[in-house]
Amino acid sequence: MSNRFIQQVLKTQTNVLFLMGLVCSGLIAVSVGAIEIPVFGILANSLDQMQETVLTQIRLPRVLLAGLVGAGLAVSGAAMQGLFRNPLADPGLIGVSSGAALAVAVLIVLGGKFAGTLGLYGMSVAAFSGGLVASLLIFRIAATSGTFSVTYLLLAGIAINALSGAATGFLTYLSDDQQLRTFTFWTMGSLGGALWPSVIVAASIILPTIFILMRYARSLNVLMLGEDEAKHLGVKTKDLKRVVVICAALCVGASVAVSGMIGFIGLLVPHLIRLMISSDHRQLIPLAAVLGAVLLILADTLARVVVAPSEMPVGVLTSMIGGPFFLWLLVRQFSNRFGI
């Protein structure tokens, strides 16, 4: 039995396990809450009218939106880490998320009737524009030395996060009471306002960008050897950079538009895949999408029940989990570098 055959079998088993985890997390999420909905009742289609209404109008769109946002953030994080060839590159840490959030804040506070007319797609366009501008700025600064500098990357991300935070604070000062309540809760990240239109908007943006990034998985693998080596092997690095930056900004922008600021999914998930399975982007990107969806679905479910009947913002919960992981990652890399 060849090694290639064994690897293919293991890969298939891994994919099946991940998909089963996604299905199980979805069933748990739709069944848990103030109104319990039995899983067997869902599978047998034997729910009463109230349970069916809660399932179809509240739980199901929320679970689907959590899955889409988690997948989009995880895949964009994996792609940007591959592009920058550094595990610390994350849309949230390097300022892309804050740029997207700032653009949405401008639309909410200053857009007036224009924001209401554009609706969800207007918020997505604004978030995408803000994330794209932040991405291009980071991209430019990180490449000032001719190669992607991690130091420039993180410093530029800190600066953009600080500037975006200052501008967001100023907009908070200008907002009225209703805008302030909405905006404050939105910046903490929440899926409580999930509706079928927001699911459709998110799916129409996030799913195509994930499939596009999957098509560039092999090029990202080659890029890990170095930019010069990738050029010699036929990779059009400029086109690759442009596609990855735009797709990552689009994923993050759409996610921020429908869910607010949810941090650390893009950093945490790709690392878990690399540690558990593989760093091959052909497997990393699709598995990151599934695991990102699973983690955010479970985190949102926990956020709904941990302080019931109130609800904890899911962005707060993911930051509580992702923050210690990021610190562990920094300590681990420092220790490996200096042999401590």
N, C-alpha and C positions, 0 to 999 in steps of 0.2 A: 504494500500500500504506500503510495508516494506521499511525500510531505505536502505537496500541493493539494492533493485530495483531502488530507487531514485538515489542512488550513481552511479549505473551502467548507468542510463540514462544521468546523468550529465557528466559522464566520456565520454560517446559516443558523446554527443554534443560538449564537449571540443575538442575531437580528430577531429571531423568534422570541427570545426571552425579553428583549427590550419592548417589542410590540405587545407582548402579554402584560408587561408592567404598565404600559400606557393604557391598555384597556381596563386593567384592574384599578388603577388610580382614578380613571374616569368614572367607573362604577361606584367607587367609594365616595367620590366627590359629589355625585348627583344624589346619593342616598342619605348623606349625613347633613343634618341641619335642624332647625327648629321644628320642621315637619319631616319626620322620618319617612323615607320612601324605600321600601324593601327592594333589594336587588332582584329577588325572585319575582316580585311583582312587575318590575321593569321588563325582565326577560320573558315573562309569561303574558305581558300586556294585560294585567288584571288590576290596574290602579283605579281608585275612585276619581271623581271629577276634580276634587281639590288637589290631590296628588299629581294628577296629570297636568293640571294648570301650572303648579309649582315647577314640575319637571321641565315642561316645554317652554315656559315663558321666563323662568328665573334661573334654575340650576343649569340646564343644558347650554344656553348661550354663554353663561359665565364660565363653565368648564371648557368649552370650545375656545373662548377668547383667551383663557389662561394658557391653554395648550399652544395656541398660535403665538402669543407674546413670548412664552418661554422658549419655544422653538426658534423664533426670530432673534431673540437676544443671544441665545447660545450659539447659533450658527454665525451670527455677525462677530461674536467674540472669537470663535475658532478661526474664522477667515482673517480677521485682523491680526491675530497672533501669528498666523502663518505668513501674512504679508510682511509684518515687521520682524519676523523671525525671533520673537521674544514672547515668553509666556505672560509677561506683565501687561501686554497690550490688551486693553479692554475698552469698549465704547464708553463705559461710564467713567473709568479711571482717567482716560485721556481727554475727556471733555466733550465727546460727541453727544452724550445723553443730555448734558447740561445745556449745550447749544441748541438741541432740539427743544428742550423744555422752555428755554428762554423765548424762542420763536412762538411757541404755543401761548406762553404767558402774554406776549405782546398782542397776539390775536384776541385772547380772552379779555384783557383789560382795556385795550385801546381800539379793538376792532369794531365794537358797537354792533349796529345792525348788519354790517358787512360780515361779521363772524357768524351771526345767526343765519344769514342767507347761505353761506358756504356749508355750514353744518360740519359733519364728521370729516368729509373729504377736505374741507378747508383746513381743519386742524392737522390732518395728515400731511397736507402740502406744506403748511407752515413748519411742522416738526421736521419734515424731510429737508426743507430748505435750511433750517438752523443746523441740523446735524451734518448736512453736506458742507456748509461753510466751515463749521468747526473741523470736520474731517480734512478738508483741503488745507486749512491752516496748519493743522498738526502735521499733515503729510509734508508740507513745504518746510516747516521748521525742522522736522526730524531728518530731512534729507539735505540739510545745509552743508554737511561735511562730505557729501558725495555718497555716503551710505546712511542707512537708518541708524541714528544714534539713540540708544535707550535713554541716556541722560537728557537729551533734548526732548525726547518723546514725553517723558514724565514731567519735566519742568514746564513744557508747553501746556501739558494737560492740567497741571496745577494752576497755571496762569489763567487758562481759559475757564476752568471751573470757578476761580475766584472772580473773574470779570462777569461771568454769567450770573454768579450768585449775587454780586452787587447790583446788577441790572434788575434781577428778579426781586431783590429787596426793595428797590426803588419803585417797581411796578406794584408791589404789595402795598407800599405807602400810598400810591395813587388810587388803589382800588376801593370800591365801596364795600359795605358789609357783606352783601351777597357774593360779590366777586372774591372777596377775601376768604370767606368760608369755603367756597368752591375751589379756589386756587390752592389754599393751604392743604386741604385734604387731598387734592389731586397730586401735589408735589410729593406727598408721602407714598403714593402708589396705591391704587385700589382698583379692583375689578367689580366693585359693587354696582356700577352703572352699566354693566354689560347688557346689551340688547342685541337682537338679531341684526339690525343695521350695522352696528359696530363690528359684529363678527364678520359680516360680509365685507366691510371696508378693510378690516385687518387681513382677511384671507386673500382678498384681491391684490394686496400689496406684498404681504410676507411670503406666501407660498411660491409665487413666481421667482422672487429673488433667491429663495433657498435653492430652487432647482437650478437657477443660473450659477450659483456658487458651487453646487455639486459638479457642474460641468467643468469647472476650473480646478477641481481637486488635484488632478495630476500636475497641473502647472504649479500649484502651491507646493506640492511635494518636491518638485525640481528646484523651486526657488529656495527651499531650505538649504540647498547646497551652496548658495551664494548667488548674487545677481549676475556676476560675470559668467559663472558656470551655466546658469539658466539660459542666458543669451546664446552661449555656444551650443546648447542643446536644443535651440529652436524656440524657446519661450519668448513671446513678445511681452517683455516685462512692463513696458509702459501701458499697454492695453490691459494687462493683468491688474496693475495697480489701480487703474481707472475703474475697472469693473468692480473690484473688491471694495474700493472706497465708496462708490455709488451704491452698491447693493447693501453694504453694511449701514450706510446712512439711511437708506430707504427702510431697512428692517427696523432700525432703532427709532427712526422718525415715526413710522406707523405704530410701533409699540408704545412709544411715549404718548402719542396722540390719543390712544384709546385706554391707556391704563395709568398714565402718569409715570413718575420716576420709580423704576424697580431695578435695584442695583445688584451687582455681583453674579447674576446668572451667567453673563457672558464670560466671566473670569472663572467661575467655579466649575461649570459643566465641562468645558474642553479639557481641563486638567484631570477631572475624574475619568474621562474617557481615555486619556493618555496613560494614566496610572493603571487603569484596569484592563485596557484592551490594546489600543494601538495609537500611534501618532500618524498613521497613514491617513491623509485627508480624504481619501476615497471612502474610508470607513468612519473617520472621525466626524465629518460633517453630518451625514445622515443620523449617526448615533447621537451626536450632540443635539440635533433637533428633537429626537425622541426623548432623551433624558432631560433636556431643558423643559419640554412640555410636561413630563412627569413631575419634576421637582416643583415647578410653579403651580401645577394643579394641586399637589399635596400641600404646598405652602399656603395657598389660598384657602384650602379646606381647613387647615389648622388655624388660619387667621380668623375664619368665621366662627369657630367653635371654642377657641381657647379662652376668650373673654365674653362668651355668650351671656346675655342677649346682645351685648355690644359687638363691635367688629374691629379687629386690629388691622390697620393698613398693611397690606402684604409687603409693600416696599420696606417697611420697618422690620418685618420678620426676616426677609431675605438678607438685609444688611446685618442683622444680628447673627445670622449664620455665616454669611460671606466674609465679614470683617475678620473674625478669628482665622478663617482659612487663608485669607490674604497675608496676614501677619505670619502664619506658619510657613507660607510659601516664601516670603522674604527671608525669614530665618534659615530655611532649608537651603535656598540658593546661596546665601552668604556663607553658610557652613561648608557647602560643597566647593565653593570658589576658593576659600582660604584654608580648607582642610581642617576645620574646627570640629 
